[in-house]
Amino acid sequence: MDKYKPVSFESVLKRALKDPEIKKEYDALEAEYSLIEQLIGKRLEKGLTQKELANKIGTKQSAISRLEGGKFNPTLSLLNKVAKALDTKIHISLN
């Protein structure tokens, strides 16, 4: 019998977020990951592949992959192009 029980990502995250330093870093990334999640969700909702979205805005699939992977900081101009291609708008607020 295996002595190791599988753990869920959520339980590991919950435990890790009890550390104030980890929580601070996690919170600092919240806006970025929220945007990524929304972009991917909208693209999938529209039934588009990364390549199809890239073609709609005149870029390469690899650029969409980097955007969705959080591997580069997009310009507001690029985000507006993506939003338009997904028939949506960007709303930015400072809280």
C-alpha positions in Angstrom: 0.0 0.0 0.0 1.3 3.4 -1.0 2.0 5.6 2.0 1.7 8.8 0.0 -1.8 10.3 -0.5 -2.4 12.5 -3.6 -3.0 16.1 -2.7 -5.0 18.6 -4.7 -3.4 21.8 -6.1 -6.0 23.8 -4.1 -4.9 22.3 -0.8 -1.2 22.9 -1.5 -2.0 26.5 -2.6 -4.2 27.1 0.5 -1.3 25.9 2.7 1.3 28.0 0.8 -0.8 31.1 1.0 -0.6 31.1 4.8 3.0 32.3 4.4 2.8 36.1 4.2 5.6 36.4 1.7 4.1 33.9 -0.7 0.7 35.5 -0.3 2.1 38.9 -1.1 3.7 37.6 -4.3 0.6 35.6 -5.3 -1.6 38.7 -4.8 0.8 40.8 -6.9 0.2 38.4 -9.9 -3.6 38.3 -9.5 -4.4 40.9 -12.2 -2.1 39.3 -14.7 -3.5 35.8 -14.3 -7.0 37.1 -14.2 -6.5 38.7 -17.6 -4.9 35.6 -19.0 -7.8 33.5 -17.7 -10.3 35.8 -19.3 -8.5 35.9 -22.6 -8.3 32.2 -22.9 -12.0 31.8 -21.8 -13.2 34.3 -24.4 -11.1 32.7 -27.2 -12.5 29.3 -26.3 -16.0 30.6 -26.0 -15.7 32.0 -29.6 -14.4 28.6 -30.7 -11.1 30.0 -31.9 -7.7 28.4 -31.9 -4.6 30.4 -31.0 -3.7 30.4 -34.7 -7.2 31.6 -35.8 -7.1 34.5 -33.3 -3.6 35.4 -34.4 -4.7 35.5 -38.0 -7.6 37.8 -37.1 -5.2 40.4 -35.5 -2.3 40.0 -37.9 0.2 38.3 -35.7 1.7 34.8 -35.2 0.3 32.0 -33.2 3.4 32.1 -31.1 2.5 35.6 -30.0 -0.9 34.4 -28.7 0.8 31.5 -27.0 3.2 33.9 -25.2 0.3 36.2 -24.3 -1.8 33.3 -22.9 1.2 31.8 -21.1 2.1 35.1 -19.4 5.5 35.1 -21.0 5.5 38.8 -22.2 3.9 42.1 -21.3 1.5 43.1 -24.1 0.8 46.6 -25.1 -2.6 48.1 -24.6 -2.8 48.3 -28.4 -2.3 44.5 -28.7 -4.9 43.9 -26.0 -7.4 46.1 -27.8 -6.8 44.2 -31.0 -7.4 40.9 -29.2 -10.5 42.2 -27.5 -11.9 43.5 -30.8 -11.2 40.1 -32.5 -13.1 38.4 -29.6 -16.0 40.8 -29.9 -15.4 42.2 -26.4 -14.0 45.3 -24.8 -11.3 45.9 -22.2 -12.2 47.6 -19.0 -9.3 48.9 -16.9 -9.6 50.3 -13.4 -7.3 51.3 -10.6 -8.4 50.4 -7.2 
